Structures are given as C-alpha cells and as structure tokens.
Amino acid sequence: MYDLTIIGAGPAGITAAVYAARKKLNTLVITKNIGGQAALSGEVGNYTGYQFISGPELAKKFEEHLKSFNINLQEGVKTLSIEKTDNFKIKTEKKEFESKTVIIATGRTSRMLNIPGEKKFKNKGITYCATCDAPLFAGKDVAVIGGGNSALDAAIQLINIAKKVYLININDSFQGDEIRLEKVRNSDKVEILNSTETKEIIGHEFVKKIKVVKDSEEKILDVEGVFIEIGSTPSLIPVKAPDSELELNQYKEIVVNEHCETNIPGLFAAGDVTNIPEKQIIVAAGHGCIASLSAFGYLSKTK
Amino acid sequence: MYDLTIIGAGPAGITAAVYAARKKLNTLVITKNIGGQAALSGEVGNYTGYQFISGPELAKKFEEHLKSFNINLQEGVKTLSIEKTDNFKIKTEKKEFESKTVIIATGRTSRMLNIPGEKKFKNKGITYCATCDAPLFAGKDVAVIGGGNSALDAAIQLINIAKKVYLININDSFQGDEIRLEKVRNSDKVEILNSTETKEIIGHEFVKKIKVVKDSEEKILDVEGVFIEIGSTPSLIPVKAPDSELELNQYKEIVVNEHCETNIPGLFAAGDVTNIPEKQIIVAAGHGCIASLSAFGYLSKTK
C-alpha cells in the first residue's frame, strides 16, 4: 500500500514526487515517459533559472532530480484505470497497485486535424513532435500547421534544418509570443500563409503534397513533411468512484480547486491535464508542488 | 508609460518579468532587492531541475535570467503607493512611474516575536535570516526559535557553524519536512525544546541570554545569537482605487483568483503576498507566469 501514487512524470508529476519524497511519503510514480511535453519542446527560455535550455535537456534535469530519491518508479507503463474503494486501486497494463492517495499528472496529447490522409501518413511524413522528428527532414520542403507557440517553435526549429517551411495558420494572426513570431518573420526560409485551411494530405508511400484553401482558392503545396501543431487535449484516465463521477470542464480538463483537489476525496490532479489557466512548464511544476502538499495534508488528517 | 510594472523581484516577480519581456511588453521592475525570500534560504532541494542549490545561488540564476532581457530594472527602490486613475501611478522614494497594468509580487517579511528585548537587540545578536547571519556565530551557543521548515533550516545551517543550538518550539511537534527534522534530530549539537515559549531576550550591548518557559517553569539559556524563524507576513503596498479597496483575506494576503487577478481591474498579484495556499519557490514562480500572461491578456483587450 502506497501513501501516494503519482501518474505521469512531466513537470507536474516530477515536482509532486520531489515534494513527496522529501516528506518521506511511500511514493509510487507510474508513467509512460519522463519529461512529458516539456521533453518535446525545442528551446525553453522561460523556465526561471535556466536562461536557455532545450526541452530534452530540461527534462533530463527533471529526471535526474526525480531519480535522486528512493521512490518506486514504474517507467514505460500505461495506467488503465483508477478505482476508489476505501483506498485507490490503480490498474496498469502490468500490475495493480493500491494507494491511499493519487495525483493525476498525465498532461496532454496532441490534437489531430482529422482530415483525409492524416491517419494514413502518420509517421510517414506527418509528425506531431517537431523536436523529435525535425532532423529527419533535412534539406526538404515541409509544412507546419498551427497558429500558436508550438507551431512557431516547430517552424523555428525547422529553419536550420529544412529547405523551405510553409507555416499554415487557419486564423488571420498568430497567438504566440512576439519574440518567436519575429524569428519566424525574419527567416527567408519561412513562408507564412494566414487564413489558410489544410484540407488533405496526399502521397503514395510517404507524404508528397498537401491541399490548402486560402480565400476560397485551392492550392497544392509540394512538401515531404507535415508538422501538425494545433494544440492538445487532456490525457485522461478512467476513474471509478462509488458515488461520483470525476468532474471535468467543457474542455475535458479535470476540475481542481486551488489546493489541486478534485471532487473525489484523496484524488488530486496537477498540471496541464487540469483546468489551470496557463499550460506552461513552470506553472505545471508549481501545481505539482501544491498537489503533493495537499496529498500530504490529506494523509496527515486521515492516517 | 509602461505596459506592465512588476513590484518585487523574487521568484514570482522575476518569472513575471521573463514572460513579459518575451511578449515584448514595455516592462518596469521596481524592487528593494533581488531574489526575495528565496535568496535567504539555505539549501534548496525542491526547485525542480536543480537537485541541490543554495538559496543565494538560485537567486543569482534568477537574477541573471531577469537581466538577460532589456527591461527597466529599478533595484534598491522602495514602492510607496499605487494609485489607480485611468492607468496606475506608482510612487517610489525616488520617482513616480505610470503603467497600464501592475503586478504586485512583493512577497513576505519576517514576523517578530514582540517580546521584551527583541527591538533592542535586533542585529545585536538577534537575526531573522539564518543564511545571511549564521556565519557570524561561529563557535557560539545560539537559539533558533520556531517550529516550521525555516526554523529547521536555520538549525541545520547552524549545526556546522555554532557550538550548540537550542531549537525552541512553542508547539509540541514540528510542522516541517521529515527530511529536515531527521537532520536536526541526528545532530548532537542540537537540543530540541518543544512546548517552550520564549519570554525575553536579555543582554548588555549584545544578546547574552534568553528566558524561556516550559511546563510553567522558567529557564535561562546562555546564548549569544537568537534566530527568530516564526513565519512571515505579506509585504503590502498601499493601493488607492476610485471605487474599491484592494481585497485582502484574514491573513492580510492579497486575494487573487486563478488568473492572479485582484478585485481591481488591471492590478494583478502573484506569489507569497497572495492567498495562494503554498508558499514555495516553484509555486511562486508558476504564479508569476500566470499573472504576467493575464496582464498580457488584459492589455490585448484594452489597447
């Protein structure tokens, strides 16, 4: 029986684990991967204390911090469900665990365009992670689809790698940081197409072109790579509790209060999977701390 | 006229400034010092990404991050008042500034015992900052007063410096981390006195003794240093607004919602000066990010 089980090991989950370990809680961390979406970022310039660090490097620092404590880490393991009885039963692909409290810190997964060709060419020219896959497109023409920071980040990474980058934004302006937008605008490799909708991804074995529409006019762009960066959805885990359903908001995010408490006693959530208004590494880390201290407070009251 | 003025440069204020600078806001930071209470911490083991770092070192990293951006930093300057008219007028000892939005991130100040001798011997043996002053008490007998993490931290720092450390706690148990408590218990230099109240600080030019009461019995302890670590209060700045007073909670903390908005439009607050439930470096930093992005959103809507 664990005091606390943390599901997910991105910035929120790892920070929760660090605090739990320092409180000497008997802690279990179950995660598919370490670093979460932070590990997929290109350049991180806004994690206070690190002026410039790449996403994978920052994730590595987080991982080392996590592993400096003696806690049970189940890495590469998918959690299938959480069931509340007297305590919590956490079912994974491999084993079942029991825990007095649980923090869900599973973050988010990339959103799909849901257009023809997308499923067919996934990993055959289509990618949802520029940091992971940009190097595969050296010297090629590519398209980045999206209008926020993650699309701008993808374009910035590709400037040094690809031959040409179409940046396709369905809206008429970008939502990202001015500092990023400037970098993109200053590159003669990037062609920005605002108010442009992507309609289809076309190819044989691999991606060859995409069909886009701007001002009701159809265009075909020759590209070998398509980077889809149109946001993400919360990565939920089915939760069963005797009397209540886990409360979600309209975006399917887990609703937590300022103490990271969900509507189910003993079940906490932190980071990008929740309704916290900003999805940022430093915010998720702070949120993980709060969830951990709340779980500790809950245990002190119930043990 | 500034877009955003941030008052305070601890973890919250600095993170707010980093985000504002990256959004290319015309930003002013006014602060008495850099690093806030983080700079006064001994060992910081729970700022995710830095396994072990001293408070001053972490504050230095924060400072470098802040100074890597081209923003107006007014260091060593006390803010006297904030007045809302159409915009905000910020009065300091030196000058007056005008800004469209303001983030208060002034943190907290140490609480006093309010007992005889405390005012007289302040900085003459009495200190509120172990990190700053512990080295002055090498080889001496000292007392640490308090029952939380900051008292434990002070005692831990003093183990390697002082000859003997009395740890005087008015309650019957400690509220701090188990990991810290263990270190204190394992040291034969530390004598823990629980359920003990400090009544008076006695000396001539400098502290010589303290009077304490345990189980209604008075005791005199010979010490040359007294480290008072009994918590802190929010560092408020007078705010004048036409129709409303700035809302505070029962602890005199600024009440903010999940977007770090106060009840006065355009005025935000972040970190330990607010009602955020946990006062931790990583939490304050995350909070500063939220405040900054909220101020940016406010400016986008009003400009």
Interface residues (C-beta under 8 A of the other chain):
Chain A: P11 I14 T15 V18 Y19 R22 K23 K24 G45 N46 Y47 T48 G49 Y50 Q51 L58 K61 F62 E64 H65 S68 D177 E178 I179 E258 H259 N275 I276 P277 E278 Q280 I282 V283 A284 A285 G286 H287 G288 C289 I290 L293 S294
Chain B: P11 I14 T15 V18 Y19 R22 K23 K24 G45 N46 Y47 T48 G49 Y50 Q51 L58 K61 F62 E64 H65 S68 D177 E178 I179 E258 H259 I276 P277 E278 Q280 I282 V283 A284 A285 G286 H287 G288 C289 I290 L293 S294
